[in-house]
Amino acid sequence: MLFYCSTSHSFQARAGITEVHFLPFNPVDKRTAITYIDSNGNWHRATKGAPEQIIELCQVQTDIKRKAHDIIDKFADRGLRSLAVAQQTVPEKTKESAGGPWVFVGLLPLFDLPRHDSAETIRQALKLGVNVKMITGDQLAIAKETGRRLGMGTNMYPSSTLLGQTRDETTANLPVEELIEMADGFAGVFPGKWTGSSNLSFLPLSWKSSKGRYLDLDTGIIVTNPKLMPMLLKAVRESLDEKASSL
């Protein structure tokens, strides 16, 4: 059965159980897990994470996989992310044991709003002529909806297009560099997936003066902390002022 539900308080969900071990989320496995003992003394393990990883973990049947992807796509069309949930029994009653077969439980929709200041920051960057790109692990539909909310455009592509896959007639003959330049962003980009690939080794962050001259083209900048954005914009303004005065 595929379903989604929510509870307003975490203590309600944990009522009657004793946590034995918690596996924190990491971007490689893309899931988190908890091993716990129920009120009858039985051991269980539950996990939630990226649907693809959970579906693979459970080795679900083809028809269930198809239904799951249909629901995920419907969520994505509404701008909702999806989390998958699975569970297993742990008859060995040790936190290190592999446990029994994983059972696919269902899907959770998540509405994850961008930071309150993201749209304004991007607006300022675009006003300065900065060519902002979105790189996300989200599905394409979610990336487009996020781009629309942030006012940065919806011309998004799946990451596979950077490898020459899933191209349509509008991008089939474009070099990767031109595809990157014309795109507002790429979806489905996961840590580790692009190891050894040069296609994402640089993304052009360019800006132009009021006269239309491009300055410092192909200067790649990745912001790892939202608090760094004001400093980045300040640096762009100072660079523009300095170089404009020398033209």
N, C-alpha and C positions, 0 to 999 in steps of 0.2 A: 504494500500500500504506500502511495506517495501522499504526503500531507505536509502542512506547515502549521505551526502553533507558536505561541509565545507565553512567557510568564513574566509578570512585572517585577518579581522579587527572586533573586537567586537563592535565598534561603528556603523558599518554597520548593524549588527544584531539588534541593539537597536534603530535604527533610527525610529522616530515617536512614540515611546512608553515612558511611564513614570513609573519608578519602584515604587511600593508601599511597597513591603516587599520581603526580601530575606531570604530563609531558607538555612543555610550552610550545607554542606555535613557532615554526621556523619557515623561512621562505623557500627552502628546498623541498621538504616533504609536504609543505602547504597544508598541514593539519595539526590539531592539538588533541590530546587524549587524557582521560582520567581513569584510573583504576580504583574501584571502590568496593566496599562490603555492604550488602543490604541488611535489612533488619532481621533476616533469617540466617545471616552468617554466610550467605553465598557471595562469591566474588564475581565481579563483572568489570568490563572495560567499555567505555564509550568514547567515541571520537567524532570530531566535526572538522570540516575543512573544505578545500576546493573540491567541487563535485567530481571532476575527472579523477582525482586521486582516491576519493572515497569509493567511487564506482569501481575503479580498478582493484582497490583493496578487497572489496566484497565479491569480485568476480561475478557480477550480476548477469542474469540472462539477457539476451539481446532485446526482447520485448520490453523488459523493465528499463533497460538502458535507453531505449528509444523514447519511452514515456517520460523518463527523467529529463532527457534533453529537450523534449517538447515543453515541459514545464519551465525549465531553465530559460529557454528562448522567450517564452511568454513573460516571465519576470523581467528579462533583459529589455524587452520592448517597452516596458513601463519604467525603465531606469532602475530596476531593482537587481542587486547582486544576489547570488545564491550560495548558500552553504549546504553541504550534505552532511548527514548524520548516520552513524553506524554503531553497532554494539556487538559484543561477544561475551561469552561466559569464560571464566578463568578457573577451570576445575582444579588446576595445580595449586591454586591459592598462594601464589607468589607474584610479586610485582614484576619479576624478571621473565616470567613464563610467556610463551607466545600466545597462549589461550586457544579457544576453539575457533571455528569458522566465523568470520565477520558476517553480520546480517545487516543489510541496507535498511535503514529506518525511514528516512524521508528527506525533505528539502526545507530549508528555511530561507525566506526572502528577507533581504536587508536593504533598507533605504539609508544610504550613507551620503549625507549632504557634504559638499565641499566646505572647506574652512570659510568662515564668514567674510574674511578679507581677500579671498582668492580672486574673485571676479574683479574687484577694484585694482588689485595688484597687476593682474593680467591686462586690464584696460590701460593702466599706466604704461606697462611695457610695450603694448601694441602702439600706443600713442607716440612712444619714443622711436618706433620703427623696429623694435625687437621682434624677430621672427620666432614666436613661441611655439614649441611642439609638445604634445602630450605623449608620454610613454607610459603605458599602463598594462597591468596584467588582466584587467577587466575584459569582458566580452566587447565585441565591436559595437553592439547596440547601446551598451552602457557608456562606452567611451564617447559616442556621438551625443548622447543625452547630456553627459557631463560637459562636453565641449559647448553645447548649446547654452547650458546654464551659466557657464563661465564667459560666454561671449567671445570665444576664441575660434569658432568655426566647427563644422561637423564633417569636414573632408578627411575622414579617418579611414585607415586601412588595417586589415589583419597583418600581424607581424610576418606571416608566411609570404606576403608579397615581396618582402625584402630578399627572400631566397628564390624569387622567380616563380613562386607557386600562387595559385588562386588569383591570377591576374585576369582582369576583364579587358574588353577591347580598348578602354581608355588608357590603360596602363601597360598593356602587353609589350609594347616596344620601347618603353621608357627605361633609360639607365637608372640604376638604383639612386644615384645622386640627384637626378631630376625628380624621382618619385618622392624622395625625402624632402626636397625643396618645396614641392607643391602640396604636400600633405599637412594637415593640421595635427596629425598624430598617428600613433600605431597602437593597436590593441593586442592583447594576448602575448605580451612580452614577460617572460618569467626568468628569475635568476637561474643561471646555469645553462639556459637554453641557447644562449648566444656565445658561450665560451669558444674561443677560437675563430669567431666570425668577425670580419672587419666591417660588416654592413651597418652595425650599430656602434662602431668604434668612434664615430663622430656624427653628430647631427648639427647642421649649420645653424648657428644663432647669429643672425646678421642684422645690421641696422643701416639705415641710410640717412643722409643729411636732408635738409629741406630742399636742397638742389637735386636730390635724387641720386647722389653718388654713394655707392656702398662703401662702408668702412669696416675694416677687420672682418671680412667675409670668412665663413667657415671657422669661427671661433666657438668651440663647443663649451657650454657651461651647464653643469647639472647641479641643481640646488638640492642639497640633502637635508636642509633644515628651513622651515618656513620663515624663521626669524632672519635668515640671510637675504631674503628678497629685497627688503628696503635698502640694504647695503649694495646689492647688485644694481638696483635701479639708480642709486646715487652714483655708482661707478660709471654706469652707462651715460648718465647726464654729463658728468665731468669729462668723460672721453669725447662725447659729442661736442661739447663746448670747446675743448682744447683743439680738436681736429678741424672743427668748423672755422676757428679763428686762423688756422694755418692755410686754409684753402684760398 
